Amino acid sequence: MAAVVSWRFETSRVGISGTLGRIPAALRLVTRSRLGAFGLMIVVAFILIGIFGAWLAPHDPNAINVRARLAPPSWTNLLGTDQLGRDILSRVLVGTRVSLLVALSSILLAAALGILMGLASGYGPRWLDRILIAIFDTVRSFPTLMFGIAVIALFGPSIWTVIAIIVTTTFPIYARIVRTQTMAIKNTEFILAERSIGASPVRIAFVHVLPNIVGQLFILASMDVPVVIMIESGLSFLGLGIRPPNASWGTILNDGYAFVRNSPWPVIAGGVPLILTTIGFTFLGETLRDLLDPKLRNER
C-alpha cells in the first residue's frame, strides 16, 4: 500500500504531462513482451493503413466492372471482386480509414465526456453524484443496438450518427471508472495536503486526481477500439451505418453475405480485419495494463 501511495504522490506532483510522459517508456517495455509486440505491430499497421489506405489502394474502390463480378483472387485483384466487380482489397484498405475515424473520434469524445462527468460525480457534492449516477445507469440500461436503431430512425444513417451513438452509449463506462478512482483517492494524504494549502476543487481534480487515472483510461481506451469498430461494422452490416457506395468493413460483409454461396472472398476480406484488429488491441491493452497499473507492477 505504501508503494501505491508513493507512486500516486509522485504522479500528483508531476501532473498529467509527467504521467503521459511515461507512455513512451511503457511502449518500449511492450516490445519486450511477445504478445505486446505482436499487438503493437497490428495496431501500428492498422493506423498506417487507415491514414494511407486511399493511396495504397491498387484500384478505385467504387469502380464497377460487371464482367469481373465475384472473381476469385488473382494478380489483378488480390482479394477478388464483389458482386459489382469492385476490387475488394481496395475497399478493405479504404474502409480501414472509416474504422479508424470512427474509433478515434468516438473514444476521444467518450473519454473526454466521461472524465468531466466522472470527476464531477466523484469529487462534487453528494446530490450531484446521485443525479449523475442516475444518468449513467439510465443510458447504460438501453441495449446499444436497439438504441442505435432508434436514433438512426430519427436522424438517418451517417458516420456522424454512428459516432454520436457510440459516444452516448460508451461515456458512462469512462465516467464510472473516473468516479470510482476519484472517490478512492480524494481522501489520501497528498489530496488532503492540497486542500490544507487552499487549492481549489477544480485544480485538485484536474492537476492531482486526473493524472492518477490517466493510465487506467489509456488501457480502457485501447481495449475499447475493437468494440467500437464492431459496433460500427454491425450497424453498417445492417444497413444502418455507412451508406453505399462508401466502403467500410461492415458494408463489405453485408455485400459478401448475400453472395457467400457464389464467392466467400468478400466475407473473408471483411471479417479478417475485424479479427486481427480485435486481437491486436486486446494484446496491446493487456500488456499496457500490466505495465501501467501500479498494483500489478508492484506485485512483480
Rosetta blueprint (number, residue, H / E / L):
1 M L
2 A H
3 A H
4 V H
5 V H
6 S H
7 W H
8 R H
9 F H
10 E H
11 T H
12 S H
13 R H
14 V H
15 G H
16 I H
17 S H
18 G H
19 T H
20 L H
21 G L
22 R H
23 I H
24 P H
25 A H
26 A H
27 L H
28 R H
29 L H
30 V H
31 T L
32 R L
33 S L
34 R H
35 L H
36 G H
37 A H
38 F H
39 G H
40 L H
41 M H
42 I H
43 V H
44 V H
45 A H
46 F H
47 I H
48 L H
49 I H
50 G H
51 I H
52 F H
53 G H
54 A H
55 W H
56 L H
57 A L
58 P L
59 H L
60 D L
61 P L
62 N L
63 A L
64 I L
65 N L
66 V H
67 R H
68 A H
69 R L
70 L L
71 A L
72 P L
73 P L
74 S L
75 W L
76 T L
77 N L
78 L L
79 L L
80 G L
81 T E
82 D L
83 Q L
84 L L
85 G L
86 R L
87 D E
88 I H
89 L H
90 S H
91 R H
92 V H
93 L H
94 V H
95 G H
96 T H
97 R H
98 V H
99 S H
100 L H
101 L H
102 V H
103 A H
104 L H
105 S H
106 S H
107 I H
108 L H
109 L H
110 A H
111 A H
112 A H
113 L H
114 G H
115 I H
116 L H
117 M H
118 G H
119 L H
120 A H
121 S H
122 G H
123 Y H
124 G L
125 P L
126 R H
127 W H
128 L H
129 D H
130 R H
131 I H
132 L H
133 I H
134 A H
135 I H
136 F H
137 D H
138 T H
139 V H
140 R H
141 S H
142 F L
143 P L
144 T H
145 L H
146 M H
147 F H
148 G H
149 I H
150 A H
151 V H
152 I H
153 A H
154 L H
155 F H
156 G L
157 P L
158 S L
159 I H
160 W H
161 T H
162 V H
163 I H
164 A H
165 I H
166 I H
167 V H
168 T H
169 T H
170 T H
171 F H
172 P H
173 I H
174 Y H
175 A H
176 R H
177 I H
178 V H
179 R H
180 T H
181 Q H
182 T H
183 M H
184 A H
185 I H
186 K L
187 N L
188 T L
189 E H
190 F H
191 I H
192 L H
193 A H
194 E H
195 R H
196 S H
197 I L
198 G L
199 A L
200 S L
201 P H
202 V H
203 R H
204 I H
205 A H
206 F H
207 V H
208 H H
209 V H
210 L H
211 P H
212 N H
213 I L
214 V H
215 G H
216 Q H
217 L H
218 F H
219 I H
220 L H
221 A H
222 S H
223 M H
224 D H
225 V H
226 P H
227 V H
228 V H
229 I H
230 M H
231 I H
232 E H
233 S H
234 G H
235 L H
236 S H
237 F H
238 L L
239 G L
240 L L
241 G L
242 I L
243 R L
244 P L
245 P L
246 N L
247 A L
248 S L
249 W H
250 G H
251 T H
252 I H
253 L H
254 N H
255 D H
256 G H
257 Y H
258 A H
259 F L
260 V L
261 R L
262 N L
263 S L
264 P L
265 W H
266 P H
267 V H
268 I H
269 A H
270 G H
271 G H
272 V H
273 P H
274 L H
275 I H
276 L H
277 T H
278 T H
279 I H
280 G H
281 F H
282 T H
283 F H
284 L H
285 G H
286 E H
287 T H
288 L H
289 R H
290 D H
291 L H
292 L H
293 D L
294 P H
295 K H
296 L H
297 R H
298 N H
299 E H
300 R L
